[in-house]
Amino acid sequence: MRLELKKIGHSLMSRQAGKEALLALRPTLAELKPDEGIEIDFEGITTFSPSWGDEFLTPLAEEFGARLHIHPTNNLSVRDTLELLQKMHGDIFVIQEKG
């Protein structure tokens, strides 16, 4: 399953908004097959805060582990936030290589 985060919004900010986005996604996640992965696509995102990412991505990483894949991005806001979350929680995300 591919999640295009721009469908949620272009500016992903605040803990509460991250929690709400994850709650809205839960019914779709419940339909995933046991071997199906989740791809996170940040194309079109302008701002990505650590608090939003921690409430949305961290629980996904804890639940789906290596089945959660992050698409590569040149967006510095996204890259810096992902790096911070990796430092906070260990290498919990699989970030795909470009190409």
C-alpha positions in Angstrom: 0.0 0.0 0.0 1.3 3.4 -0.9 0.4 6.4 1.3 0.7 9.7 -0.4 0.9 12.1 2.5 0.0 15.1 0.4 -3.6 13.6 0.4 -3.6 14.4 4.2 -2.1 17.9 3.7 1.0 19.7 2.5 2.0 21.0 5.9 2.1 18.2 8.5 2.3 19.8 11.9 1.4 19.2 15.5 1.0 16.1 17.6 -2.8 16.2 17.6 -2.9 16.4 13.8 -0.5 13.4 13.5 -2.7 11.4 16.0 -5.8 12.2 14.0 -4.2 11.3 10.7 -3.2 7.9 12.1 -6.7 7.3 13.6 -8.2 8.1 10.2 -5.9 5.6 8.5 -6.5 2.7 11.0 -9.5 1.2 9.1 -7.4 1.0 5.9 -4.5 -0.5 7.8 -6.7 -3.2 9.2 -7.3 -4.4 5.6 -3.6 -5.0 4.9 -2.5 -8.5 4.2 0.1 -10.0 6.6 2.8 -9.8 4.0 1.8 -6.4 2.5 4.1 -3.4 3.0 3.4 0.3 3.5 5.2 2.9 1.4 5.3 6.4 2.7 5.6 9.0 -0.1 6.5 12.6 0.9 6.1 14.1 -2.5 4.3 17.4 -2.3 4.9 17.9 1.4 6.2 21.4 2.3 6.5 21.1 6.1 6.9 18.0 8.2 7.3 18.5 12.0 8.9 16.0 14.4 5.8 16.0 16.6 3.5 15.1 13.6 6.0 12.4 12.5 6.4 11.0 16.0 2.6 10.5 16.3 2.1 9.1 12.8 5.2 7.3 11.7 6.6 6.0 15.0 3.5 3.9 15.8 3.5 2.6 12.2 7.1 1.6 12.5 6.5 -0.1 15.8 3.5 -2.0 14.4 4.8 -2.9 10.9 8.6 -2.9 11.3 10.5 -3.7 8.1 7.2 -3.6 6.2 7.2 0.2 6.5 9.2 1.9 3.8 10.0 5.6 3.4 10.4 6.9 -0.1 13.6 9.0 -0.6 13.1 12.8 -0.7 15.1 15.9 -1.2 12.9 17.9 1.1 15.1 19.1 4.0 12.2 19.4 6.4 11.3 15.8 5.8 14.9 14.6 5.9 15.7 16.5 9.1 12.6 15.2 10.8 13.3 11.6 9.8 16.9 11.9 11.0 15.7 13.2 14.4 13.1 10.4 14.7 15.8 7.9 13.9 18.0 9.4 16.6 15.2 9.4 19.1 14.0 5.8 18.5 16.9 4.0 16.8 16.8 3.0 13.1 13.1 2.3 13.0 12.5 3.3 9.4 13.6 1.7 6.1 14.4 4.6 3.9 14.6 3.5 0.3 17.5 4.4 -1.9 17.0 6.7 -4.9 16.9 5.1 -8.2 
